[in-house]
């Protein structure tokens, strides 16, 4: 698997990783799973913030709990990735960790 952090290019072989916009994309299903968990966690953080700002604390707490589950899931499965996949996932993981800090 090759990991690319500069200009995007077309994926050519299985396991090739491409940075697309703010997130890395890949055709490696295991890495896709971890990256989706990170993106999903960030979405839950956004939903929690919106809920808290709207006065819906129960919904905010639920979304926050789901964001934490997504973080734990991503961390758990990083170890099954190859070295390049681990590097790509660990580069994205701080985005979710920082987002969760906004809810503290």
Phi, psi and omega in degrees: 000136174253141178248133183237130181243359179257226185297138179294151172217167183290141177287135182246321184230162179303135177090357179286138184247138182229138173275125183231109182068234183270345185235155176278139173242158183202163173257007174278114185299326179291318177292322177303316180302311182297316181294323177294320176301319179294314179297318179297319178299318178295322177297318177296323177297316178299317178296320179296315179300315179298318180294316179298316180295333180271359179084015180256074186297324179298316179294321178297317179297320180294315179295321178297317178298321178292325177295319178295320177299319179296319178298313180297320179297314179299315180297322181296320186268353177301324184292342179275352181279156173288176186302315180294321178294319177299318180296317180296316181293319180291337175287332181269331185305320180300336178297317178288319180299317178295319179299318179295328178296332178294339180269350185293000000 
